[in-house]
Amino acid sequence: MQFFDYEIEHRARYPWQFVQGKSCTLRLRCNEPVLKITVLHGDPFWFAEGGKKEPVLEETEVSSKQLLLDDTYYSVTIPVHTHKLRYHFVITLYDGTTLMLSELGVTDELSESQIRPFMVPYVFEREHYCAPDWAKNFVWYQIFPDRFAGEGDPVAFAPTRDNFFGGTLKGITGKIPYLKDLGVQGIYLNPIFQSPSNHRYDTADYAQIDSLLGDEKGFRQLVESLHEAGLRIMLDGVFNHCAWDHPFWQDVLHNGESSPYYEWFYIEDVRSLTGAEKEKFSPEIIKREHPFACFAFAANMPKWNTENELVMDYLIGQAEHWTRDYGIDAWRLDVPDEISMRFLREFKRRIRAVSDQVYIIGEIWQDAGLWLDHSVFDGTMDYPLYYAIRDFAMTGQDNLSALARRIQRWILSTPEEVHPYQWAFCSNHDIPRLLTECGGDAERAKLALFLTAVLGGNMSVYYGDELGMEGRDDPDNRRAMAWGQINKSWHSFYTKLIRLKREELNECKIMHISLQDALTIILSNSTGNKLLAVVSPVDQPVLFEAATNCEFLFGKADVTAVGTEVRGFALFQVSAEE
């Protein structure tokens, strides 16, 4: 047996090995001059007849290829016929050398007695990734319910942590024609259940629509009107914590350890809680004395014990009710990195039992590999992509080279099959609005939006961004919707970009990224068309020598006698002859 030190790499784990249904997709990095790569695969216990235990293996050629800056990645999807799998790679270089890649590493060709194949453990299909097809590359519109459609004066309204503008569900229903014209495909609502706050992330009653927003009849009318218009609806599930005045928490405050809900929360000092008001517990006291667990040291949001079976049944039962009885299409789970993985698995199992077409995402701010590997979500809020785009396009903190490297890492962090379900955005209720982050520079903002549309899976528009609204951190990013102040050119850009996302950038696979004077990204979309995206800093136009078979589709580009000048971004379609 001879080992070699070639630049060839594969690992039998996420995201290099990704099981979906009855198939498994494998990723391989190989920077060597390759003539051919094949993967030999089969059941580890399936042998040919005879006494030599010769494995019965299928051979599949690896053909899909990505060129990501200095690295070349290959992928192949192979069947899992019998719920388990063994496999290894055979790599033929241009000089005729034949190599084998297995758990041993890169070796010369080995006999069956020597080889240690990669393995896929027994596949229980429900434990692996299976997302609804409709949710690929979907365009959402995020609404903060109190601020979207009310009867007050949005210009005179100054948002604070405590005040209310008066938006209603009926008001949202009345704006459905506007949403259709904008081109979005569904709405994501921040929490709508009974709560003492304007943001409603401290739920007091999961079974009731907040009376300031409307009632169950009005909510049903909203959902039915959305569905009649061909739009979907996503609700925000806040299952990590509740409100101080939630009746179960109040029972604990009054009855201490005698409360039937005592073990529904994380309590360390029940005596300090008995009969107490939330004002007693400042963030400093909670940090120092730990009387009970709460979200972000905020006493008004005590934390559920999501390991408790009764808590699971109660909270998931509420989500089942809204999904089943009102036809909810999707759920976004708030701070799920603080929720038990058992809860998340059970949530997905029970919601999918109501409907296998419900899309479930999680608010994860870091690399989401842990949750996606466990397949508790169909996608997550794509903060790694947001930060990469923000630091280059919005703030100018990163140069083009840094953006390229961060995009490469981002691509490789997630299996190709999951990318279309990830949730990309430029603004939301937790971060400054796009234009504000860009210092009011509309060209920077457009570049950020373009990158989000090209690279992201699902794309989310935060209410009012399409009007040119600004806003710093919470609560300023939650201003009232400026209906009377529509920036028509800005609104037109959004409409065109959304159309581009839905039509040309549908289910795009990134085939090639390279960096010279500009960052170039070659994509293949669902119709088989090849697209070319060119990106540069907005203040540094580049002369791009576009081939004659490139048709300009979108962006900032001027054709000159010597080439095409790109100012920030441009998208081209490459003709079939290329």
C-alpha positions in Angstrom: 0.0 0.0 0.0 1.4 3.4 -1.0 0.1 6.7 0.3 0.2 10.0 -1.7 0.2 13.7 -0.8 -2.2 15.0 -3.5 -4.7 17.8 -3.0 -7.6 15.5 -2.8 -10.2 15.6 0.0 -13.5 14.1 1.1 -15.0 13.5 4.5 -17.9 11.1 5.3 -19.9 13.7 7.2 -21.9 16.9 6.7 -21.7 18.8 4.4 -19.4 16.6 2.3 -21.9 13.7 2.6 -25.6 14.6 2.4 -28.5 12.1 2.5 -31.8 13.1 1.1 -34.6 10.6 0.6 -33.1 7.5 -1.1 -30.0 9.3 -2.5 -26.7 10.6 -1.1 -24.8 13.5 -2.6 -21.0 13.5 -2.2 -18.6 16.4 -2.4 -14.9 16.0 -3.4 -12.2 18.5 -3.5 -9.5 17.7 -6.1 -7.0 20.3 -7.4 -5.1 17.7 -9.5 -5.4 17.4 -13.3 -8.2 14.9 -13.5 -9.1 12.8 -16.5 -11.8 10.9 -14.8 -13.4 10.3 -11.3 -15.7 7.5 -10.5 -17.3 6.5 -7.2 -17.8 2.8 -6.5 -20.8 2.2 -4.2 -23.1 -0.4 -2.8 -24.5 -2.1 0.3 -21.6 -3.1 2.6 -23.1 -6.6 3.1 -24.0 -7.4 -0.5 -21.5 -9.8 -1.9 -21.2 -11.7 -5.2 -22.0 -15.4 -5.1 -19.1 -17.6 -4.1 -16.9 -17.8 -1.1 -14.6 -14.8 -1.6 -16.9 -12.1 -0.3 -16.4 -9.9 -3.3 -18.7 -6.8 -2.9 -21.3 -6.0 -5.5 -20.6 -2.4 -6.4 -22.1 0.1 -8.9 -19.9 2.6 -10.7 -21.0 6.2 -11.2 -18.9 8.8 -12.9 -18.4 12.1 -11.2 -19.2 14.9 -13.6 -20.5 18.0 -11.8 -17.8 20.5 -11.2 -17.3 23.8 -9.4 -14.3 26.1 -9.7 -14.2 28.2 -6.6 -11.2 30.5 -6.7 -8.2 28.3 -6.3 -10.1 25.1 -5.6 -12.0 22.6 -7.7 -14.9 20.7 -6.2 -16.8 17.8 -7.7 -20.2 16.4 -6.7 -22.2 13.3 -7.5 -25.5 11.9 -6.3 -25.7 8.1 -5.9 -28.7 5.9 -4.9 -29.1 4.4 -1.5 -31.0 1.2 -2.4 -30.9 -0.7 0.9 -30.8 2.1 3.5 -27.0 1.8 4.0 -24.0 2.5 1.8 -20.3 2.0 1.3 -18.3 3.9 -1.3 -14.8 4.9 -2.4 -13.4 7.1 -5.2 -11.2 6.1 -8.1 -9.3 9.0 -9.6 -7.5 8.9 -12.9 -5.1 11.8 -13.6 -4.0 13.0 -17.0 -0.6 11.4 -16.7 -2.3 8.0 -16.4 -1.8 7.7 -12.6 -4.8 5.9 -10.9 -5.5 6.8 -7.3 -8.0 5.6 -4.7 -9.6 7.8 -2.1 -11.1 6.0 0.9 -11.0 6.4 4.7 -7.3 5.5 4.5 -6.7 8.7 2.5 -5.2 8.9 -1.0 -3.5 5.6 -2.0 -2.6 3.5 -4.9 -5.2 1.0 -6.0 -6.0 -1.4 -3.1 -7.3 -4.9 -2.9 -10.7 -5.4 -1.3 -9.0 -6.8 1.8 -7.0 -3.6 2.2 -9.6 -0.9 1.4 -11.5 0.9 4.2 -14.5 2.4 2.3 -16.4 5.5 3.4 -19.8 4.6 5.0 -23.3 6.0 5.2 -25.0 4.7 8.4 -28.4 3.1 8.2 -30.7 5.7 6.6 -34.0 6.4 8.4 -35.6 8.6 5.9 -37.6 10.8 8.3 -34.4 11.7 10.1 -32.8 13.1 7.0 -33.4 16.2 5.0 -36.7 16.5 3.1 -38.0 20.1 2.4 -41.1 21.0 0.4 -40.3 21.7 -3.2 -42.5 24.9 -3.4 -40.2 26.7 -0.9 -37.1 26.8 -3.2 -35.9 30.3 -4.1 -39.1 31.8 -2.7 -39.5 35.6 -2.3 -40.9 36.7 1.0 -42.1 40.0 2.4 -41.5 40.5 6.2 -44.1 42.5 8.1 -43.9 43.9 11.6 -47.6 43.8 12.2 -48.0 46.9 14.5 -46.2 49.1 12.0 -47.4 48.0 8.6 -51.0 49.1 8.0 -52.8 51.3 10.6 -54.8 54.5 10.6 -52.1 56.7 12.3 -49.8 59.2 10.6 -46.5 57.3 9.8 -44.6 60.5 9.4 -45.5 61.8 12.9 -44.9 58.4 14.5 -41.6 58.0 16.4 -41.0 54.3 17.3 -39.9 53.5 20.8 -39.5 50.2 22.6 -43.0 50.6 24.2 -45.3 52.6 21.9 -47.9 51.2 19.4 -48.7 52.5 16.0 -51.9 50.5 15.6 -51.3 48.2 12.6 -53.9 45.5 12.2 -54.4 42.2 10.4 -57.3 43.8 8.5 -54.9 46.5 7.3 -52.5 43.8 6.0 -55.4 42.1 4.2 -56.1 45.4 2.4 -52.6 45.6 1.1 -52.5 42.2 -0.6 -52.9 43.8 -4.1 -49.8 45.9 -3.4 -47.9 42.8 -2.4 -49.0 41.0 -5.6 -47.9 44.0 -7.7 -44.5 44.0 -6.0 -44.0 40.4 -7.0 -43.4 38.7 -3.6 -44.8 35.2 -3.1 -45.6 35.2 0.6 -45.5 37.1 3.8 -43.6 36.5 7.0 -45.3 38.0 10.1 -43.5 38.8 13.2 -45.4 37.4 16.2 -49.2 38.0 16.3 -50.3 36.2 19.5 -51.5 37.9 22.7 -48.6 39.9 24.2 -48.0 43.1 26.3 -45.4 44.4 23.9 -45.4 45.9 20.4 -43.0 43.3 19.1 -44.9 40.4 20.7 -41.9 38.2 21.3 -43.1 37.8 24.9 -46.2 35.7 24.3 -48.9 35.7 27.0 -51.3 33.5 25.2 -50.4 31.3 22.3 -54.0 30.4 21.6 -55.2 34.0 21.0 -54.5 36.6 18.3 -53.5 39.8 20.0 -56.7 41.9 20.3 -54.8 45.0 19.1 -54.2 43.3 15.8 -57.7 41.8 15.4 -59.2 38.5 16.2 -59.3 34.9 14.9 -62.0 35.7 12.3 -59.8 38.5 10.9 -56.8 36.3 10.8 -58.7 33.6 8.9 -59.8 36.2 6.4 -56.1 37.3 6.0 -54.9 33.7 5.4 -57.7 32.9 3.0 -57.2 36.2 1.1 -53.5 35.5 0.8 -54.1 32.0 -0.5 -56.8 33.2 -3.0 -54.2 35.6 -4.3 -51.6 32.8 -4.7 -49.5 34.0 -1.7 -48.3 32.0 1.3 -48.0 32.9 5.0 -45.3 32.2 7.5 -45.7 32.7 11.3 -43.1 33.5 13.9 -43.0 30.8 16.6 -41.6 32.0 19.9 -41.1 28.8 21.9 -37.9 29.6 23.8 -39.6 32.0 26.2 -42.9 33.6 27.1 -44.2 36.7 28.8 -44.0 37.5 32.5 -47.8 37.6 32.6 -48.2 34.2 30.9 -50.7 32.3 33.2 -48.3 29.4 33.7 -45.5 31.6 34.9 -47.9 33.5 37.1 -48.9 30.3 38.7 -45.3 29.6 39.5 -44.9 33.1 41.0 -47.9 32.5 43.3 -47.5 28.8 44.2 -43.7 28.2 43.9 -42.7 24.5 43.9 -46.4 23.6 44.4 -47.2 24.9 41.0 -47.9 22.2 38.4 -45.8 24.4 36.0 -42.8 24.7 38.3 -40.7 22.3 36.2 -41.9 24.0 33.0 -39.2 26.7 33.6 -35.6 26.9 34.7 -35.8 28.2 38.3 -32.8 28.3 40.8 -34.2 30.5 43.5 -37.9 30.1 43.9 -38.0 32.0 47.1 -36.9 35.2 45.4 -39.7 34.7 42.9 -42.7 34.2 45.2 -45.0 37.1 44.8 -42.4 39.2 43.0 -42.8 41.7 40.2 -40.6 41.7 37.2 -39.1 45.1 38.1 -37.3 43.4 41.0 -35.0 41.6 38.6 -32.7 43.9 36.7 -30.4 42.4 34.1 -27.5 42.9 36.5 -29.3 40.9 39.3 -30.1 38.1 36.8 -26.5 38.0 35.6 -25.2 37.9 39.2 -27.7 35.9 41.1 -29.3 33.6 38.4 -32.8 33.3 40.1 -34.3 32.0 36.9 -33.5 31.6 33.3 -34.8 34.1 30.8 -34.0 35.3 27.3 -31.1 37.8 27.1 -31.2 38.5 30.9 -34.7 40.1 30.3 -36.9 39.3 33.3 -40.1 39.8 31.3 -39.2 36.8 29.1 -38.8 33.7 31.3 -37.4 30.7 29.5 -39.4 27.5 28.9 -37.8 24.2 29.8 -38.1 22.8 26.3 -36.7 19.4 27.5 -39.9 18.9 29.5 -42.3 16.6 27.7 -45.4 18.6 28.9 -43.8 21.8 27.6 -43.2 20.2 24.3 -46.8 19.0 24.0 -48.2 22.3 25.0 -46.2 24.6 22.7 -46.1 22.2 19.7 -49.8 21.6 20.2 -50.4 25.4 19.7 -48.4 25.4 16.5 -50.3 22.3 15.3 -53.6 24.1 15.9 -52.7 27.2 13.9 -51.2 25.1 11.1 -54.1 22.7 10.8 -57.0 25.0 11.4 -55.8 28.0 9.5 -53.7 26.6 6.8 -50.3 28.1 7.8 -47.7 27.4 5.2 -44.5 28.0 7.1 -42.9 28.6 10.5 -39.9 30.6 11.5 -38.7 29.6 15.0 -37.2 32.3 17.2 -33.8 31.7 18.9 -33.8 28.0 18.3 -30.1 27.7 19.3 -31.5 28.0 22.9 -34.2 25.4 22.4 -33.7 21.7 23.0 -32.8 19.7 19.9 -35.4 17.1 21.0 -38.1 19.8 20.9 -37.0 20.9 17.4 -37.1 17.3 16.2 -40.6 16.8 17.7 -41.8 20.1 16.3 -40.8 19.2 12.8 -42.3 15.6 13.2 -45.6 16.8 14.4 -46.0 19.8 12.1 -45.1 17.6 9.1 -47.7 15.1 10.3 -50.3 18.0 9.9 -48.9 18.8 6.5 -45.7 17.6 4.8 -45.7 20.8 2.8 -45.0 23.1 5.7 -41.6 25.0 5.4 -39.7 25.4 8.7 -36.7 27.7 9.2 -34.7 28.7 12.2 -33.2 32.0 13.4 -29.6 31.0 13.5 -27.0 33.8 13.5 -23.9 31.6 13.0 -22.9 28.7 10.8 -26.1 26.5 10.9 -24.4 23.2 10.1 -25.4 21.6 13.5 -29.1 22.2 12.9 -29.1 21.5 9.2 -27.1 18.3 9.8 -29.7 17.2 12.3 -32.4 18.1 9.7 -34.6 19.9 12.2 -34.9 22.8 9.7 -35.4 23.2 6.0 -33.3 26.3 6.1 -32.1 29.0 8.4 -31.8 32.8 8.3 -28.6 33.1 6.3 -26.6 35.5 8.6 -23.2 34.4 7.3 -24.2 35.5 3.8 -25.7 38.7 5.1 -22.5 39.6 7.0 -20.3 38.9 4.0 -22.5 41.1 1.8 -22.8 43.8 4.5 -19.1 44.1 5.0 -18.3 44.5 1.3 -21.3 46.2 -0.3 -22.9 48.1 2.6 -20.1 49.4 4.7 -17.0 48.9 2.5 -15.1 47.2 5.3 -14.0 44.3 3.2 -12.4 44.5 -0.2 -13.3 42.3 -3.2 -10.8 39.6 -2.3 -12.2 39.3 1.2 -15.8 39.0 -0.2 -14.7 36.3 -2.7 -13.1 34.2 0.1 -16.1 34.6 2.4 -18.4 33.6 -0.4 -16.3 30.5 -1.0 -16.5 29.5 2.6 -20.2 30.2 2.6 -20.8 28.0 -0.4 -18.9 25.1 1.1 -20.5 25.3 4.5 -23.9 24.0 3.1 -24.8 21.2 0.8 -25.9 22.2 -2.6 -29.4 20.8 -2.1 -30.0 23.1 0.9 -28.9 26.4 -0.6 -32.3 27.1 -2.3 -34.1 26.9 1.0 -31.8 29.2 3.0 -33.3 32.6 3.9 -31.3 35.6 2.5 -32.0 39.2 3.5 -30.5 42.7 3.6 -32.7 44.0 6.5 -34.9 42.7 9.2 -36.4 43.7 12.6 -33.1 42.9 14.4 -30.6 44.8 12.3 -30.3 48.3 10.8 -32.2 48.9 7.6 -30.3 48.4 4.3 -30.1 52.1 3.3 -29.0 53.2 6.8 -26.3 50.5 6.9 -25.2 51.9 3.5 -25.0 55.4 4.9 -27.8 56.5 2.5 -25.9 55.4 -0.5 -28.4 53.9 -2.9 -25.8 52.4 -5.2 -24.2 50.4 -2.4 -27.7 49.3 -1.3 -28.5 48.1 -4.9 -25.2 46.2 -5.0 -26.1 44.4 -1.7 -29.5 43.5 -3.0 -28.1 42.2 -6.2 -25.6 39.9 -4.4 -28.4 38.7 -2.1 -30.6 37.8 -5.1 -27.8 36.1 -7.0 -26.3 34.1 -4.1 -29.2 33.6 -1.7 -31.9 30.9 -1.7 -35.1 32.4 -0.4 -35.0 36.2 -0.5 -36.8 38.4 2.0 -37.8 42.0 1.7 -38.3 43.9 4.9 -41.4 46.0 4.8 -40.7 49.5 3.6 -37.2 48.9 2.3 -38.8 48.9 -1.2 -40.0 52.5 -0.4 -36.5 53.7 0.6 -37.2 53.6 4.3 -34.3 54.0 6.7 -33.8 53.0 10.3 -31.0 52.3 12.8 -31.0 49.6 15.4 -34.2 48.6 17.2 -36.5 50.4 17.7 -35.7 52.8 14.9 -35.7 50.0 12.3 -39.4 49.4 13.2 -40.8 52.6 11.9 -44.4 52.9 10.6 -44.7 52.0 6.9 -44.3 55.2 4.9 -47.1 54.7 2.4 -47.3 58.3 1.4 -43.5 58.5 0.7 -42.9 56.0 -2.0 -39.6 56.5 -3.9 -40.8 55.4 -7.3 -37.3 54.7 -8.8 -36.3 52.6 -5.7 -39.6 50.7 -5.8 -39.1 50.0 -9.5 -35.7 48.6 -8.8 -37.1 46.2 -6.2 -39.9 45.1 -8.5 -37.4 44.4 -11.3 -35.0 42.6 -9.0 -37.8 40.4 -7.6 -38.9 39.5 -11.1 -35.3 38.6 -12.0 -35.0 36.5 -8.8 -38.2 34.6 -9.7 -37.5 34.1 -13.4 -33.8 34.1 -14.2 -32.3 33.3 -10.8 -34.6 30.4 -10.0 -32.7 27.5 -8.4 -29.4 28.7 -9.5 -26.3 26.6 -8.9 -23.0 28.3 -8.6 -20.5 26.7 -11.1 -17.5 29.0 -11.0 -16.3 32.0 -9.0 -13.1 33.8 -10.0 -11.4 37.0 -9.0 -9.3 39.4 -11.2 -10.3 43.0 -11.6 -13.8 42.0 -10.8 -15.5 39.1 -9.1 -17.2 36.9 -11.7 -19.8 34.3 -10.8 -21.1 31.7 -13.3 -24.4 30.1 -12.5 -26.7 27.6 -14.1 -30.4 28.0 -13.5 -33.4 25.6 -13.4 -34.0 26.0 -17.2 -30.4 25.1 -18.0 -29.4 28.7 -18.9 -25.9 29.8 -18.0 -25.7 33.2 -16.3 -22.7 35.4 -15.6 -22.7 37.9 -12.7 -19.9 40.5 -12.5 -19.3 42.4 -9.3 -17.0 45.3 -8.4 -17.0 48.1 -5.8 -19.5 50.7 -6.8 -16.8 53.4 -6.9 -14.4 51.3 -8.9 -15.9 50.5 -12.4 -14.2 47.7 -14.2 -13.8 47.1 -18.0 -15.1 43.6 -18.5 -14.3 42.0 -21.8 -17.6 40.2 -22.2 -17.8 37.7 -24.9 -20.0 38.4 -27.9 -22.4 35.6 -26.7 -23.3 37.4 -23.5 -26.6 39.2 -23.4 -27.0 41.9 -20.8 -29.9 41.3 -18.4 -29.7 43.5 -15.4 -27.5 45.9 -13.5 -25.1 48.8 -14.3 -23.2 48.2 -17.5 -22.3 50.2 -20.6 -21.0 48.7 -23.8 -17.9 50.6 -25.1 -15.7 50.1 -28.1 -13.2 48.0 -26.1 -15.5 46.1 -23.8 -18.3 46.4 -21.2 -17.9 48.8 -18.3 -19.5 47.4 -15.1 -20.3 49.8 -12.3 -20.9 47.7 -9.2 -22.8 44.8 -10.7 -24.2 43.3 -13.9 -25.9 40.1 -14.9 -25.5 38.5 -18.3 -27.0 35.5 -20.0 -24.5 33.3 -21.8 -25.8 31.9 -25.1 -26.0 28.1 -25.5 -23.0 28.1 -27.9 -20.7 29.0 -25.0 
